[in-house]
Amino acid sequence: MPMIRLTVPTGALTDQGRTTVQRDLAAVLLRWEGAPDTPFFRAQAWSYLVELPEGAQTTAGDDEPRFLVEVVVPQGALSERRKAGLVEEATKTVLGAAGLGPDATLRVWVLVHEQPDGTWGAGGSVVRYADLVALAKGQRTDA
């Protein structure tokens, strides 16, 4: 199942962005993963917002806010094309939530972590990618 974590300095998001960014990023991830838009799959797309205390993030050059998006997906869930689309759309989503324009894209890093098959557990059982694919095929509303 997909998981996405956004780490930001406190106060770096707009009020509206802070309210919506987690669900927006989860929807972006599900779309690029190709998961069906069903209540079950939406409930499995976990999204975390980690706000760092003041002074906890900086660079050697300035104190402008930086944004780290970490994505965990089953290995094989994202082709190179899908990874590229995910990175591009997640970056735009974060910039929008922070009220920043495209000139700030280098302040957003997106790290895609692929979880090896057989190393993900949920509901007390190991979850395999093939099982998720079969489940998605059974829940598709667009097939």
Secondary structure as UniProt FT lines:
FT   STRAND          3..9
FT   TURN            10..11
FT   HELIX           15..33
FT   HELIX           39..44
FT   STRAND          46..52
FT   TURN            54..55
FT   STRAND          67..74
FT   TURN            75..76
FT   HELIX           80..98
FT   HELIX           102..107
FT   STRAND          108..115
FT   TURN            117..118
FT   STRAND          121..122
FT   TURN            123..124
FT   STRAND          125..126
FT   HELIX           129..139
//
